[in-house]
Amino acid sequence: MTRILVVDDDPHLREVLSYALSRQGWAVTEAADGAQALAMVQKQAPDLLVLDVVMPELDGIETCRRIRTFSSVPIVFLSSRDEELDRILGLEMGGDDYLTKPFSPRELCSRIKAVLRRARPEVTPEPTKVLQVGNIKLDDTMHRVWVKEAEVTLTVTEFAILHALMRHPGRAYNREELTERAYGENHHISDRTLDSHIRRIRQKCREAGVDPIETVHGLGYRLGEAV
């Protein structure tokens, strides 16, 4: 059973969300603050976090940053602030999606399902699930990536973007195409949101000795030849 941890300092909202998510057949636990969430992620290893941004003491952004030091669990941010800068910051800290309050529980469930699909791709009849382009190897079944033999931890959204680029090395993708492959159809995000994911992929790969993604000015991105 899929295990979801809801983290919000508002007990009423936690109750509403827990009820809505449990109706989807998911096992839901709750945390009232970031510190409690950190302990529960380490102990329980949930399949996904619903994480409020605005919380006292340890806010959602810092909680996400600390979680990313030891876990790649998918994270969907909730926030009462609709500032694009907040959204970009949340995604650059390692979030997979960002939902602004007020929202409907149905919309949250839809976003969670989309993130879980990316985290657990359906079995397809393709002959292999391992892609290798130059110094980068991606195992779609294990959801793991290696750069020059060093394993690199990507969020599910970053993984989906890199997977799309590696399937057709050298092909230039526009932002709309990459968004569709990373988020699914009918999911509207800003170009800056996608760019923030690309920056994080590049940063992680550079730390392992390779800068695999090239910017195609006026269009989007492609996996470069020098990987």
DAUR-V925473 format. One record per residue. N is the residue number from 0. RES is the residue in three letters. PSI is psi as a letter, one per 30 degrees, with the letter a starting at -180 (999 if undefined). BURIAL is 1 if it has 16 or more other ideal C-beta (glycine too) atoms within 10 Angstrom, else 0. Layout:
n;res;psi;burial
N;RES;PSI;BURIAL
N;RES;PSI;BURIAL
This chain:
n;res;psi;burial
0;MET;k;0
1;THR;k;1
2;ARG;k;0
3;ILE;k;1
4;LEU;k;1
5;VAL;k;1
6;VAL;j;1
7;ASP;k;1
8;ASP;f;1
9;ASP;j;1
10;PRO;e;0
11;HIS;e;0
12;LEU;e;0
13;ARG;e;1
14;GLU;e;0
15;VAL;e;0
16;LEU;e;1
17;SER;e;1
18;TYR;e;0
19;ALA;e;1
20;LEU;e;1
21;SER;f;0
22;ARG;f;0
23;GLN;f;0
24;GLY;g;0
25;TRP;k;1
26;ALA;k;0
27;VAL;k;1
28;THR;l;0
29;GLU;k;1
30;ALA;k;1
31;ALA;f;0
32;ASP;l;1
33;GLY;e;1
34;ALA;e;0
35;GLN;e;0
36;ALA;e;1
37;LEU;e;1
38;ALA;e;0
39;MET;e;1
40;VAL;e;1
41;GLN;e;0
42;LYS;e;0
43;GLN;f;0
44;ALA;i;0
45;PRO;l;1
46;ASP;f;1
47;LEU;k;1
48;LEU;k;1
49;VAL;j;1
50;LEU;j;1
51;ASP;k;1
52;VAL;e;1
53;VAL;j;1
54;MET;k;1
55;PRO;l;0
56;GLU;d;0
57;LEU;j;0
58;ASP;l;1
59;GLY;e;1
60;ILE;e;1
61;GLU;e;0
62;THR;e;1
63;CYS;e;1
64;ARG;e;0
65;ARG;e;1
66;ILE;e;1
67;ARG;f;1
68;THR;f;0
69;PHE;f;0
70;SER;k;1
71;SER;g;1
72;VAL;k;1
73;PRO;k;1
74;ILE;k;1
75;VAL;j;1
76;PHE;k;1
77;LEU;k;1
78;SER;k;1
79;SER;f;0
80;ARG;k;0
81;ASP;g;0
82;GLU;k;0
83;GLU;e;0
84;LEU;e;0
85;ASP;e;1
86;ARG;e;1
87;ILE;e;1
88;LEU;e;1
89;GLY;e;1
90;LEU;e;1
91;GLU;f;1
92;MET;f;1
93;GLY;g;1
94;GLY;l;1
95;ASP;f;1
96;ASP;l;1
97;TYR;k;1
98;LEU;k;1
99;THR;k;0
100;LYS;k;0
101;PRO;l;0
102;PHE;l;0
103;SER;k;0
104;PRO;e;0
105;ARG;e;0
106;GLU;e;0
107;LEU;e;1
108;CYS;e;1
109;SER;e;0
110;ARG;e;1
111;ILE;e;1
112;LYS;e;0
113;ALA;e;1
114;VAL;e;1
115;LEU;e;1
116;ARG;e;0
117;ARG;e;1
118;ALA;f;1
119;ARG;i;0
120;PRO;k;0
121;GLU;l;0
122;VAL;k;0
123;THR;l;0
124;PRO;g;0
125;GLU;k;0
126;PRO;f;0
127;THR;k;0
128;LYS;g;0
129;VAL;k;0
130;LEU;k;1
131;GLN;k;0
132;VAL;j;1
133;GLY;b;1
134;ASN;g;1
135;ILE;k;1
136;LYS;k;1
137;LEU;k;1
138;ASP;j;0
139;ASP;e;1
140;THR;e;0
141;MET;f;0
142;HIS;h;1
143;ARG;l;1
144;VAL;k;1
145;TRP;k;0
146;VAL;j;1
147;LYS;h;0
148;GLU;f;0
149;ALA;k;0
150;GLU;k;0
151;VAL;k;1
152;THR;k;0
153;LEU;k;1
154;THR;l;1
155;VAL;e;1
156;THR;e;1
157;GLU;e;1
158;PHE;e;1
159;ALA;e;1
160;ILE;e;1
161;LEU;e;1
162;HIS;e;1
163;ALA;e;1
164;LEU;e;1
165;MET;f;1
166;ARG;f;0
167;HIS;i;0
168;PRO;k;1
169;GLY;f;0
170;ARG;k;0
171;ALA;k;0
172;TYR;k;1
173;ASN;l;0
174;ARG;e;1
175;GLU;e;0
176;GLU;e;0
177;LEU;e;1
178;THR;e;1
179;GLU;e;0
180;ARG;e;1
181;ALA;e;1
182;TYR;f;1
183;GLY;l;0
184;GLU;l;0
185;ASN;h;0
186;HIS;j;0
187;HIS;j;0
188;ILE;l;1
189;SER;l;0
190;ASP;e;0
191;ARG;e;0
192;THR;e;1
193;LEU;e;1
194;ASP;e;1
195;SER;e;1
196;HIS;e;1
197;ILE;e;1
198;ARG;e;0
199;ARG;e;1
200;ILE;e;1
201;ARG;e;1
202;GLN;e;0
203;LYS;e;1
204;CYS;e;1
205;ARG;e;0
206;GLU;f;0
207;ALA;g;1
208;GLY;g;0
209;VAL;k;1
210;ASP;j;0
211;PRO;f;1
212;ILE;k;1
213;GLU;k;1
214;THR;k;0
215;VAL;j;0
216;HIS;k;0
217;GLY;f;0
218;LEU;d;0
219;GLY;c;1
220;TYR;l;1
221;ARG;l;1
222;LEU;k;1
223;GLY;l;1
224;GLU;f;0
225;ALA;i;0
226;VAL;999;1
